[in-house]
Amino acid sequence: MDIKTFKVEEWMNEHEKTALYNIADTCVNTLSLDELFTLTGTNKYEFFDGISGQKLGYGHIQGSPDYKNGICKLYKSLKPENIISTNGAAGANYLVFYSLVNPGDRVISVTPTYQQLYSIPESFNADVQYLRLKPENNFLPDLDELKKLITKNTKLICLNNPNNPTGALIPETMLKVIVNIADGAYVLCDEVYRGLNQNDDYQPSIADIYENGISICSMSKIFSLAGLRLGWIASKNQEAIEKCLRHREYNIISCGMIDEILASLALKNADIIIKRNKKILKENLHILNEWIKRQKHYSYVKPRSGTTALIFYDFSMTSKDFCEKLQKEKGVFLTPGFCFDIENCARIGYAGQKAELIKGLEKLEEFAIELERAGF
């Protein structure tokens, strides 16, 4: 089975280790175990004493009760039987496509977005159609265009909310219109940044809004625990859940016991961790936004949620050349727009260390001045 190169992951793997200023990362300032224990008021010695006697078998095959109950608290109407534990959101997305999509099925995916949402169904010979998000629409879906793409063979509509890389946030009213347009087709929504909004409004999940909605999420972004490699599928559609479970037995069996125990601790204290992460994001986005206001050659659509934004530039360079030259000359690591099939821009991640963001932006501004002098 052929599949396209996963451009964003290939770029990150190749460039992040040599960066002096990494402002491409998409996780909120990743937690250490010590930081997790401090935030949650957990005695780490008692914690490890409590688990060190457990035998390391397969554990709960479909996900531990504590883990699944913790996930349910992130939704309004879901129960543990609506949840499947997976190896990250990447594993969850793959499992959904592997379980539900057949050759010839129409799959509609927004773009730019995480490449899994269109390249995996393409590899299964699905009829993949793109719903392009445009800056003039604040990177929100054009509902008239979506209506034109719907056919009787439409199996799945793929959204990413909040959106990576743009930081756009589809409001609940628009999600409900999309559900009506779907007319019974599945709507998969990659929600790995859900809850990381710049305001304090509750962000509903597609799994609560729509019976055929499929929510994908993980411990990586919202909870700053990417190293656990845990995610989940959530849906009230039991037929979809059962199909995913049937296929899951062939490629996962179960997730790590210790990972799920640590994730359960984080989920039990979700409000504390999300409060910490939203504070980081608000402060860092303020820094980024004030910097953008001063720029002659850079612009963006201000993100409403998530950890990333697309920064557009007005130089005559491909995004690949721009980012390679930037890193070589200034040590600044960004992700070029070509990784998301869009040009004249680069993705910035503004959720890391504040000092690194400030220094990276200073170098990015220096780079623009030098490019202008060189006549680009």
C-alpha positions in Angstrom: 0.0 0.0 0.0 1.5 3.3 -1.1 1.1 6.5 1.0 2.4 10.0 0.6 5.3 11.2 2.7 4.1 12.7 6.0 5.6 16.1 5.3 5.2 17.8 8.6 6.6 14.8 10.6 9.5 14.4 8.2 10.4 18.1 8.5 10.2 18.0 12.3 12.3 14.9 12.6 15.0 16.4 10.3 15.2 19.9 11.7 14.2 20.1 15.4 17.3 18.6 16.9 19.6 21.2 15.4 17.5 24.3 16.3 18.8 26.9 18.6 15.3 28.5 19.0 12.5 26.0 18.6 9.3 27.9 18.0 7.8 25.2 15.9 6.7 22.8 18.7 3.0 22.3 19.1 2.8 21.1 22.7 2.2 23.4 25.6 5.5 23.5 27.6 5.8 19.8 28.2 5.5 18.6 31.8 8.0 16.4 33.6 6.7 13.8 36.1 8.0 16.0 38.9 6.0 18.9 37.6 2.9 16.7 37.2 3.2 15.5 40.8 3.7 19.1 42.1 0.7 20.5 40.1 -1.6 17.7 41.3 -0.4 17.6 44.9 0.8 14.0 44.5 3.5 12.5 46.7 5.6 10.8 44.1 7.2 8.3 46.5 3.7 7.1 47.6 2.6 7.1 43.9 5.4 4.9 42.7 5.2 2.6 45.8 1.5 2.2 44.9 2.2 0.9 41.4 5.6 -0.8 41.7 4.0 -4.0 42.9 1.7 -4.3 39.9 2.5 -7.0 37.4 3.1 -5.6 34.0 0.6 -7.6 32.0 -1.7 -6.3 29.3 -3.9 -4.4 31.8 -7.4 -3.4 30.7 -7.5 -4.3 27.1 -9.9 -1.5 26.0 -8.6 1.1 28.4 -8.5 1.2 32.2 -11.7 2.3 34.0 -10.0 5.3 35.7 -8.6 6.4 32.3 -11.9 6.1 30.5 -13.9 7.7 33.3 -11.5 10.6 33.3 -11.9 11.1 29.6 -15.7 11.1 30.0 -15.5 14.2 32.2 -14.2 16.1 29.2 -17.6 15.6 27.5 -21.2 16.3 28.3 -23.0 13.0 27.4 -20.4 10.2 26.9 -20.0 7.0 28.9 -17.0 4.7 29.2 -18.4 2.4 26.6 -18.2 5.3 24.1 -14.4 5.5 24.6 -11.5 3.5 23.0 -7.9 3.9 24.3 -5.4 4.4 21.5 -1.7 5.0 21.0 -2.0 8.8 20.7 -4.3 10.8 18.5 -2.3 9.6 15.5 -3.2 6.0 16.4 -6.8 7.0 16.9 -7.1 8.7 13.5 -5.5 5.8 11.7 -7.8 3.3 13.5 -10.9 5.2 12.5 -9.9 5.4 8.8 -8.8 1.8 8.8 -12.1 0.6 10.4 -14.6 2.8 8.5 -13.3 3.8 5.1 -13.6 1.6 2.0 -12.3 2.1 -1.5 -14.5 4.5 -3.4 -16.0 6.1 -0.3 -16.1 9.9 -0.4 -14.1 11.5 2.3 -14.1 15.3 2.7 -11.3 16.9 4.6 -10.5 20.5 5.5 -7.0 21.7 4.5 -4.7 23.0 5.7 -4.7 20.5 8.5 -2.8 17.5 9.9 -2.0 15.4 6.9 -3.3 12.2 8.4 -6.8 13.4 7.8 -6.5 13.2 4.0 -3.4 11.1 3.1 -4.5 8.0 5.0 -8.0 7.7 3.4 -6.3 8.5 0.0 -4.0 5.5 0.6 -7.1 3.3 1.1 -8.3 4.5 -2.4 -11.1 6.6 -1.0 -12.5 9.5 -3.1 -10.9 12.3 -1.0 -12.1 15.9 -1.7 -10.6 19.0 -0.1 -12.5 21.7 1.7 -9.9 24.5 1.6 -9.7 27.0 4.5 -8.9 30.5 3.4 -7.5 33.4 5.4 -10.2 35.8 4.0 -12.7 33.5 5.8 -10.6 33.4 9.0 -9.7 29.8 8.1 -13.3 28.7 8.8 -15.0 26.2 6.4 -17.0 27.5 3.5 -20.4 25.8 4.1 -21.6 26.4 0.5 -18.4 24.6 -0.8 -19.1 21.8 1.7 -22.6 21.3 0.3 -21.2 21.0 -3.2 -18.8 18.3 -2.1 -21.4 16.1 -0.4 -22.7 13.1 -2.4 -24.7 9.9 -1.6 -21.3 8.1 -1.3 -20.0 10.5 1.4 -18.8 8.3 4.3 -16.8 10.8 6.4 -16.2 14.6 6.8 -12.9 15.4 8.5 -12.5 18.5 10.6 -9.8 19.7 12.9 -11.1 22.0 15.7 -9.2 24.0 16.9 -7.3 23.9 13.6 -3.7 23.0 13.3 -1.9 25.0 11.8 -4.1 28.1 11.8 -5.5 28.3 15.3 -9.0 28.8 13.8 -12.0 27.8 16.0 -15.3 26.5 14.5 -18.1 27.8 16.7 -20.9 25.6 17.9 -23.4 27.2 15.6 -21.3 26.3 12.5 -20.7 22.8 13.8 -24.4 22.2 14.0 -24.9 23.4 10.4 -22.1 21.0 9.3 -23.9 18.2 11.1 -27.1 19.0 9.1 -25.1 19.1 5.9 -23.5 15.7 6.8 -27.0 14.2 6.7 -26.0 10.9 8.4 -22.4 10.7 7.3 -19.7 10.4 10.0 -18.0 13.6 11.1 -14.6 13.0 12.5 -13.2 15.9 14.4 -9.6 15.9 15.4 -9.9 17.8 18.8 -6.4 17.5 20.2 -6.4 21.2 21.1 -9.9 21.3 22.3 -10.3 23.5 25.4 -7.2 25.6 24.8 -9.2 28.7 23.9 -8.1 32.3 24.3 -11.4 33.0 26.1 -12.9 30.9 28.9 -15.9 29.7 26.9 -16.7 26.0 26.9 -15.9 24.4 23.6 -18.4 21.6 22.7 -17.2 18.3 21.1 -18.6 16.9 17.9 -19.2 13.7 19.9 -21.7 15.5 22.1 -23.4 17.4 19.3 -23.9 14.6 16.8 -24.7 10.9 17.1 -22.4 10.1 14.2 -19.7 12.4 15.5 -16.3 11.0 16.2 -14.0 12.9 18.5 -10.2 12.3 18.4 -8.1 13.6 21.3 -5.0 12.8 23.3 -2.8 13.6 26.3 -0.2 15.3 24.2 -1.4 18.9 23.6 -4.1 19.7 26.2 -2.3 18.0 29.0 1.4 18.5 27.9 2.1 14.8 28.2 3.0 13.7 24.7 5.5 11.2 26.0 2.7 9.0 27.3 1.7 8.3 23.7 -2.0 8.0 24.7 -5.1 9.1 22.9 -8.7 8.1 22.4 -11.6 7.8 20.1 -15.0 9.0 21.5 -18.4 8.5 19.9 -21.9 7.7 20.8 -22.2 5.7 17.5 -21.7 2.1 18.9 -21.5 0.6 15.5 -18.5 2.8 14.7 -17.0 2.0 18.1 -17.4 -1.8 17.6 -15.8 -1.6 14.1 -12.8 0.2 15.6 -12.5 -2.3 18.4 -12.6 -5.2 15.9 -9.7 -3.7 13.9 -7.9 -2.6 17.0 -7.4 -6.2 18.1 -5.1 -6.7 15.1 -2.8 -3.8 15.7 -2.9 -2.5 19.3 -4.3 -5.1 21.7 -3.9 -2.7 24.6 -2.1 0.5 25.6 0.6 0.7 28.3 -0.6 0.2 31.9 1.7 2.7 33.5 0.9 5.3 30.8 -2.8 4.9 31.6 -2.2 5.3 35.3 -0.3 8.5 34.8 -2.9 9.8 32.3 -5.6 9.0 34.8 -3.8 11.2 37.4 -3.7 14.1 34.9 -7.3 13.6 33.9 -8.4 13.6 37.6 -6.7 17.0 37.8 -7.7 18.3 34.4 -8.9 21.7 35.5 -5.5 22.4 37.2 -3.5 21.4 34.1 -5.7 23.2 31.6 -5.7 26.4 33.7 -1.8 26.3 33.7 -1.7 25.7 30.0 -4.2 28.4 29.1 -2.2 30.9 31.2 0.9 30.1 29.2 -1.0 30.4 25.9 -2.6 33.7 26.7 0.7 35.3 27.8 2.6 33.9 24.8 0.0 34.9 22.3 0.1 38.4 23.7 3.8 38.5 23.0 3.3 37.1 19.5 0.5 39.5 18.7 2.4 42.6 19.9 5.4 41.5 17.8 3.2 41.0 14.7 1.8 44.5 15.0 5.3 45.9 14.6 6.2 43.9 11.5 6.5 45.2 8.0 6.9 41.9 6.2 4.9 39.4 8.4 1.2 39.1 9.0 -1.3 36.5 10.3 -4.9 35.7 11.2 -4.8 35.9 14.9 -5.5 32.4 16.3 -8.5 31.9 18.6 -7.4 28.6 20.1 -4.8 25.9 20.1 -1.0 26.4 20.1 -0.1 27.4 16.5 -0.6 30.1 13.9 0.4 30.6 10.3 2.7 33.6 9.8 2.7 34.9 6.2 5.6 36.7 4.7 5.9 38.9 1.5 9.3 37.7 0.3 9.8 35.9 -3.1 10.8 32.6 -1.6 9.3 29.2 -1.2 8.4 28.3 2.4 10.9 25.5 2.3 13.7 27.9 1.3 12.6 30.5 3.8 12.6 28.1 6.7 15.9 26.4 5.8 17.7 29.7 5.3 16.1 31.0 8.6 17.4 28.0 10.6 20.8 28.0 8.9 21.4 31.7 9.5 19.5 32.4 12.7 19.0 29.0 14.4 15.2 29.5 14.4 13.0 26.5 13.8 9.6 27.0 12.0 7.5 24.6 10.0 7.2 25.7 6.3 3.7 26.1 4.8 4.4 23.5 2.1 4.0 20.8 4.8 0.3 21.9 4.8 0.0 22.4 1.1 0.1 26.2 1.4 2.9 28.6 0.5 4.3 32.0 1.5 3.9 31.2 5.2 5.3 29.1 8.1 3.7 27.6 11.1 4.8 28.9 14.5 4.2 27.2 17.8 3.8 29.8 20.6 3.2 27.5 23.5 6.7 26.8 24.7 9.2 28.6 26.9 8.4 32.4 27.0 12.1 33.3 26.8 12.7 31.1 23.8 9.7 32.6 22.0 10.9 36.1 22.6 14.4 35.3 21.3 13.1 33.4 18.3 10.9 36.3 17.3 13.8 38.7 17.6 15.8 36.6 15.3 12.9 36.2 12.9 12.6 40.0 12.7 16.4 40.3 12.1 16.0 37.8 9.3 13.3 39.9 7.6 15.5 43.0 7.7 18.4 41.1 6.1 16.2 39.6 3.4 14.9 43.1 2.6 18.4 44.4 2.2 19.3 41.5 0.0 16.4 42.3 -2.3 14.2 39.2 -1.8 
